[in-house]
């Protein structure tokens, strides 16, 4: 096995094995050290495979292989997953103090599943990692399992994404029926009818994981998990993998004729509407969650437009930016005990490093030049401008909305308030936990590293680096144009300044995430439960009653059947056995008197003949001569008589 192939296997198996061992152990004291060592080694392995581009496969089921590989697209995503995981675990070293072994173990397994998803080249590999990511999201969101709300939130996230995940099973069956096989790169070559089914299944699963409309509401409930979980889940794993899957299968979307435009419009509309939801939030983590759904909308939009370079670079830049903002929110939550905007007024002034790094993340999120998401977002909008003016207009409005909610973050964390106003506000703030009034060094280091990414990663979408990436991806779509860069950058800066001076409107209709969860409860959950209740009553009133009646009839007939068995069946068997026994006695008698006697008489006769035959055998030679002469004379006489 080549070194590069071994590195790929180790990259996905090492965090999974160590994570499982930690999660099942009681090694609370050394869990952090083991976890960080594993994450560091995995990051090194990711760098190796990103450069070497290995491909490996093993037999999985008949006609399908468990295939992994690193190409230009996954070479961008794999290091992103490992670096963000490492930084999130460094932050967790100071943020998570209880059940560390379980937390770090689950995070490593979660990261391993994301790495398998990023490198999967066949549906079996994708399906397995997809399922594990969903299971780990449930366990991590509900990590504090004694809190019923957190467990319920994990259940909502799991069930919602799990429902959409059925699309991959649909796609797998259609791929098999359509003759395309299970290799992801071959899906677009399926027969025409089945190709549409495959695309529909992939689209459904990806939109669910990426929290696109109408699935977006599960991200709101995911905010009940620990901050490091939110940082990883929203930036480089789970949600990001939904958009990544559409980029990976973009040839399939294009081959159908309808899936590409559908993805583009769903992404653009999600980016706009969920941007409005983010503007309406009064909780920092809720704002960031809604913005994740909105920013992933640009990635989905890119996949629909065929702008793989723009989508991939936006995904990487967004991972650094969003992980930074979630960890900053987690640092303030730990220090102050709240993530409510009312309790975060002017917080950036108390911890300047956290404040300035969060500012870099917010300005990048806004799309202000020259930070990361300015260039990557335009790498998506430029192809939209070429292909569809209405789509471009919606995308540009969504970009302006990004600047609005990013500006809101800046206003909240930097705007000074009077001591009297602060006292009034803090008196009405509900603390989620007891604040420590301290942000440790272990929590600051990841913020500084991620802030660098939020500043410089936009270079991935600028020439000539963007042209190099596009060439390796086989992407023929054009990159960002100077006009588009200038327009969107100017709009972003103008919106941020406007929000700074005038404040942010908070639309009440958007504050409750458009009532999506309530709508799903009313349209799907309650009717399903009502149907289940009716089915249960039908089972109780009809089926069970019929079964009981049938059982009663059987019980009533049982004595008669038993009497028939005793009087008829058993009697017949006993009479038959008596007759067989009598016949056997007679047969034995006949055998003793007749057969044995005949055999003995025959044996006696044979013995007599034997005695007679031995008499002439005296051993005297002259007697034998006499006997021969007698026999010869007898033969001559018989011959003469016959003649």
TORFIVO-6961 format. One line per 5 residues: number of its first residue (from 1); for each residue x, y, z of C-alpha. Coordinates in steps of 0.05 Angstrom, whole numbers, always signed. Layout:
% residues N
NUM> X Y Z  ...
% end
This chain:
% residues 643
1> +0 +0 +0  +27 +68 -19  +43 +119 +35  -10 +167 +8  -63 +113 +10
6> -44 +95 +81  -47 +168 +101  -118 +173 +73  -141 +112 +112  -108 +138 +175
11> -139 +206 +166  -210 +179 +169  -199 +120 +216  -154 +151 +269  -204 +202 +296
16> -260 +151 +291  -223 +98 +331  -195 +146 +384  -262 +181 +389  -300 +116 +401
21> -249 +94 +453  -254 +161 +489  -330 +163 +487  -334 +94 +519  -279 +106 +571
26> -274 +143 +637  -209 +179 +619  -235 +248 +638  -167 +275 +659  -128 +258 +597
31> -185 +263 +547  -166 +333 +524  -93 +315 +513  -111 +252 +474  -163 +290 +433
36> -116 +347 +415  -60 +300 +397  -107 +260 +352  -134 +323 +319  -64 +349 +306
41> -42 +284 +274  -105 +283 +232  -90 +354 +208  -20 +333 +187  -49 +273 +150
46> -100 +318 +116  -43 +362 +90  -9 +301 +62  -70 +274 +25  -89 +343 +0
51> -21 +347 -35  -16 +274 -59  -89 +262 -79  -95 +187 -64  -154 +142 -81
56> -171 +78 -43  -228 +29 -44  -249 -37 -12  -307 -84 -29  -370 -64 +8
61> -430 -102 -20  -439 -140 -85  -430 -92 -142  -409 -34 -99  -345 -9 -66
66> -329 +34 -7  -288 +85 -45  -251 +146 -20  -208 +195 -58  -179 +266 -56
71> -187 +310 -117  -182 +385 -125  -250 +397 -92  -239 +353 -32  -167 +378 -26
76> -197 +445 -7  -248 +416 +42  -207 +364 +79  -157 +412 +111  -214 +459 +128
81> -250 +404 +167  -188 +383 +205  -163 +453 +222  -231 +477 +246  -239 +413 +287
86> -171 +424 +320  -186 +496 +337  -256 +479 +364  -225 +425 +409  -172 +474 +434
91> -228 +522 +452  -267 +465 +485  -207 +450 +529  -225 +512 +570  -300 +512 +557
96> -320 +440 +571  -304 +415 +641  -354 +358 +652  -353 +292 +615  -294 +313 +573
101> -280 +243 +549  -351 +236 +521  -350 +306 +489  -282 +299 +456  -297 +228 +434
106> -362 +249 +400  -328 +309 +367  -273 +265 +338  -324 +216 +310  -364 +275 +282
111> -301 +302 +248  -284 +233 +220  -354 +227 +189  -345 +296 +157  -278 +274 +128
116> -308 +211 +99  -364 +253 +68  -313 +301 +38  -272 +244 +7  -329 +196 -11
121> -329 +174 -83  -385 +123 -78  -456 +123 -50  -441 +70 +3  -385 +112 +33
126> -427 +175 +29  -488 +141 +60  -450 +113 +119  -415 +178 +136  -480 +217 +125
131> -516 +174 +176  -460 +179 +227  -459 +255 +221  -533 +257 +236  -526 +211 +296
136> -467 +251 +324  -505 +316 +315  -561 +289 +359  -512 +267 +412  -473 +332 +412
141> -532 +380 +410  -563 +342 +468  -495 +334 +502  -523 +361 +568  -574 +305 +568
146> -604 +322 +636  -635 +384 +604  -699 +361 +569  -700 +420 +522  -630 +406 +496
151> -647 +333 +484  -711 +354 +449  -671 +402 +406  -624 +347 +386  -684 +304 +368
156> -714 +359 +325  -648 +368 +288  -639 +293 +278  -709 +278 +256  -712 +337 +208
161> -646 +321 +173  -661 +246 +177  -725 +257 +139  -687 +293 +83  -633 +239 +86
166> -682 +189 +56  -665 +223 -9  -598 +188 -11  -632 +120 -4  -678 +140 -61
171> -617 +161 -102  -581 +96 -87  -639 +54 -110  -649 +96 -173  -574 +92 -189
176> -577 +17 -184  -639 +13 -227  -613 +63 -278  -549 +26 -290  -504 +82 -267
181> -472 +44 -211  -455 +74 -143  -395 +118 -163  -414 +191 -152  -379 +213 -216
186> -421 +164 -257  -490 +186 -232  -499 +235 -289  -492 +177 -338  -553 +141 -313
191> -612 +128 -359  -654 +190 -370  -714 +172 -328  -675 +147 -268  -627 +206 -273
196> -683 +253 -251  -699 +209 -191  -626 +208 -170  -621 +283 -176  -685 +293 -135
201> -659 +248 -80  -590 +281 -77  -623 +350 -77  -670 +332 -21  -615 +304 +24
206> -568 +362 +11  -620 +416 +23  -639 +384 +89  -567 +380 +114  -552 +451 +89
211> -613 +478 +126  -644 +508 +64  -717 +526 +61  -762 +493 +84  -714 +454 +130
216> -679 +515 +160  -713 +514 +228  -672 +456 +255  -611 +502 +259  -647 +545 +310
221> -655 +485 +356  -583 +464 +344  -561 +526 +383  -576 +489 +448  -512 +450 +440
226> -444 +472 +467  -410 +529 +430  -353 +486 +402  -405 +440 +372  -440 +499 +339
231> -373 +524 +312  -357 +457 +279  -428 +439 +258  -442 +506 +224  -374 +517 +192
236> -340 +454 +167  -385 +395 +183  -458 +375 +176  -488 +439 +147  -428 +453 +103
241> -431 +382 +76  -500 +394 +48  -473 +448 +2  -410 +408 -11  -451 +348 -36
246> -485 +392 -88  -418 +419 -112  -393 +347 -116  -453 +324 -157  -459 +387 -200
251> -453 +348 -266  -515 +308 -245  -554 +372 -231  -534 +400 -298  -552 +336 -335
256> -625 +338 -313  -640 +408 -339  -684 +425 -279  -644 +408 -216  -591 +461 -228
261> -640 +520 -234  -680 +492 -175  -619 +491 -131  -599 +561 -153  -666 +591 -137
266> -675 +553 -71  -605 +577 -50  -618 +650 -70  -686 +653 -36  -659 +620 +27
271> -601 +670 +28  -650 +728 +25  -705 +704 +71  -660 +673 +124  -619 +737 +121
276> -682 +774 +142  -692 +722 +198  -620 +736 +222  -634 +811 +223  -695 +799 +268
281> -658 +759 +322  -641 +784 +391  -596 +726 +409  -526 +724 +380  -523 +649 +368
286> -592 +650 +336  -569 +706 +290  -507 +666 +271  -550 +604 +260  -597 +640 +212
291> -537 +671 +177  -507 +601 +167  -570 +580 +130  -566 +644 +89  -492 +637 +72
296> -500 +564 +53  -553 +590 +6  -497 +622 -35  -461 +554 -39  -525 +519 -62
301> -536 +575 -111  -465 +565 -138  -477 +491 -148  -540 +505 -187  -504 +556 -231
306> -445 +510 -243  -398 +558 -207  -359 +504 -171  -299 +549 -157  -342 +604 -127
311> -381 +554 -84  -320 +517 -60  -281 +580 -41  -342 +610 -7  -351 +546 +33
316> -278 +548 +57  -279 +623 +73  -346 +617 +108  -320 +559 +151  -265 +603 +180
321> -310 +663 +189  -368 +626 +221  -325 +583 +266  -293 +648 +291  -359 +681 +306
326> -389 +621 +341  -327 +612 +385  -329 +687 +402  -402 +679 +421  -383 +619 +463
331> -328 +658 +498  -376 +714 +516  -429 +663 +538  -378 +631 +585  -355 +698 +612
336> -422 +732 +620  -471 +674 +623  -514 +701 +566  -516 +706 +491  -574 +755 +490
341> -559 +821 +455  -584 +860 +515  -530 +829 +558  -475 +836 +505  -478 +911 +496
346> -407 +937 +491  -376 +869 +507  -321 +878 +455  -291 +933 +498  -283 +887 +558
351> -243 +834 +520  -209 +871 +463  -177 +809 +430  -244 +774 +427  -277 +838 +404
356> -228 +853 +347  -226 +782 +321  -302 +779 +322  -302 +846 +285  -259 +816 +231
361> -308 +758 +226  -369 +804 +223  -339 +849 +169  -321 +787 +129  -391 +761 +138
366> -417 +828 +113  -376 +822 +50  -334 +885 +63  -272 +890 +19  -220 +862 +21
371> -241 +809 +72  -254 +736 +55  -328 +732 +39  -326 +795 -4  -289 +760 -60
376> -319 +690 -52  -391 +716 -50  -378 +755 -114  -350 +692 -146  -422 +666 -140
381> -458 +730 -159  -417 +742 -222  -441 +677 -257  -512 +694 -234  -505 +762 -269
386> -486 +727 -333  -541 +674 -331  -602 +706 -299  -616 +779 -280  -673 +761 -232
391> -630 +710 -197  -573 +761 -192  -620 +813 -163  -643 +764 -108  -571 +745 -94
396> -549 +817 -90  -606 +833 -42  -585 +773 +0  -514 +800 +1  -540 +867 +26
401> -579 +830 +80  -514 +797 +101  -484 +866 +113  -546 +884 +154  -541 +827 +203
406> -465 +832 +207  -472 +906 +221  -521 +890 +276  -468 +847 +310  -419 +905 +307
411> -468 +954 +336  -485 +908 +394  -415 +888 +414  -382 +957 +406  -435 +1010 +420
416> -424 +1040 +489  -483 +1046 +536  -489 +1088 +599  -480 +1054 +666  -553 +1070 +683
421> -577 +1039 +618  -530 +979 +628  -560 +967 +698  -630 +971 +670  -614 +923 +614
426> -576 +873 +656  -633 +871 +706  -678 +842 +651  -627 +793 +622  -639 +720 +636
431> -572 +687 +648  -566 +617 +618  -508 +599 +663  -464 +630 +716  -413 +675 +682
436> -339 +668 +698  -320 +739 +677  -258 +708 +646  -236 +689 +576  -176 +642 +578
441> -116 +638 +533  -140 +571 +505  -203 +606 +482  -167 +665 +451  -116 +627 +409
446> -168 +594 +362  -201 +662 +352  -135 +694 +329  -121 +637 +280  -191 +638 +251
451> -190 +714 +245  -130 +707 +198  -171 +660 +155  -230 +708 +155  -184 +762 +129
456> -142 +727 +76  -181 +667 +50  -217 +712 +0  -154 +707 -41  -178 +638 -63
461> -230 +672 -106  -185 +725 -136  -141 +716 -198  -93 +683 -210  -106 +635 -153
466> -179 +629 -172  -160 +611 -244  -113 +557 -218  -168 +527 -174  -219 +532 -230
471> -172 +495 -277  -162 +439 -227  -237 +434 -216  -253 +435 -290  -297 +496 -277
476> -312 +536 -339  -353 +590 -304  -322 +658 -300  -296 +685 -235  -313 +751 -201
481> -315 +811 -247  -287 +878 -227  -355 +910 -234  -388 +859 -190  -333 +864 -138
486> -340 +940 -136  -416 +939 -133  -424 +887 -79  -366 +914 -38  -395 +984 -41
491> -464 +960 -22  -436 +920 +37  -397 +979 +65  -456 +1027 +55  -504 +980 +92
496> -456 +969 +150  -446 +1044 +159  -521 +1056 +153  -535 +1004 +207  -481 +1034 +251
501> -512 +1103 +249  -587 +1087 +247  -592 +1019 +281  -624 +955 +256  -698 +944 +245
506> -721 +879 +278  -779 +850 +238  -823 +812 +287  -849 +766 +232  -778 +739 +224
511> -759 +732 +297  -791 +664 +306  -756 +636 +244  -819 +648 +202  -856 +598 +246
516> -826 +542 +205  -822 +493 +263  -894 +508 +283  -915 +500 +211  -881 +432 +206
521> -914 +413 +272  -982 +433 +245  -975 +406 +174  -933 +343 +185  -924 +323 +258
526> -995 +333 +285  -1030 +300 +225  -980 +243 +229  -993 +234 +304  -1068 +239 +292
531> -1064 +186 +238  -1022 +143 +283  -1074 +151 +339  -1130 +131 +291  -1090 +71 +268
536> -1078 +52 +341  -1152 +58 +357  -1170 +17 +295  -1120 -34 +318  -1150 -35 +388
541> -1223 -32 +367  -1223 -75 +305  -1161 -118 +297  -1148 -134 +370  -1223 -145 +382
546> -1226 -192 +322  -1165 -228 +347  -1196 -235 +416  -1261 -260 +387  -1223 -310 +345
551> -1184 -331 +407  -1250 -339 +446  -1278 -383 +392  -1216 -425 +392  -1218 -430 +468
556> -1291 -451 +465  -1277 -504 +412  -1216 -529 +449  -1253 -577 +497  -1291 -608 +438
561> -1227 -616 +399  -1194 -647 +461  -1253 -696 +470  -1250 -715 +397  -1176 -725 +404
566> -1184 -769 +466  -1244 -808 +442  -1231 -816 +369  -1160 -801 +349  -1127 -832 +411
571> -1177 -891 +410  -1162 -905 +337  -1087 -901 +350  -1093 -949 +410  -1137 -999 +371
576> -1089 -997 +313  -1031 -1009 +359  -1066 -1069 +391  -1079 -1099 +322  -1008 -1087 +301
581> -984 -1120 +366  -1029 -1182 +353  -1005 -1188 +282  -933 -1184 +308  -946 -1241 +357
586> -975 -1285 +302  -917 -1268 +256  -869 -1287 +312  -905 -1354 +323  -904 -1370 +248
591> -832 -1352 +245  -815 -1398 +305  -856 -1458 +284  -854 -1458 +209  -796 -1417 +182
596> -746 -1437 +235  -768 -1511 +231  -761 -1512 +155  -692 -1482 +160  -671 -1533 +213
601> -697 -1593 +172  -661 -1567 +110  -597 -1560 +150  -605 -1633 +176  -614 -1660 +106
606> -553 -1623 +81  -513 -1651 +139  -536 -1723 +122  -516 -1714 +50  -449 -1689 +74
611> -438 -1752 +116  -456 -1795 +56  -408 -1755 +12  -351 -1766 +61  -358 -1843 +64
616> -326 -1859 -2  -269 -1812 +14  -226 -1863 +51  -160 -1841 +22  -146 -1910 -11
621> -125 -1901 -84  -152 -1969 -108  -221 -1952 -80  -222 -1889 -121  -204 -1929 -183
626> -260 -1979 -169  -309 -1921 -161  -287 -1890 -226  -295 -1956 -263  -365 -1964 -233
631> -385 -1895 -254  -357 -1906 -324  -393 -1973 -331  -458 -1940 -308  -449 -1886 -360
636> -437 -1938 -416  -500 -1977 -395  -541 -1913 -396  -514 -1896 -465  -532 -1965 -492
641> -601 -1962 -461  -615 -1893 -490  -595 -1915 -559
% end
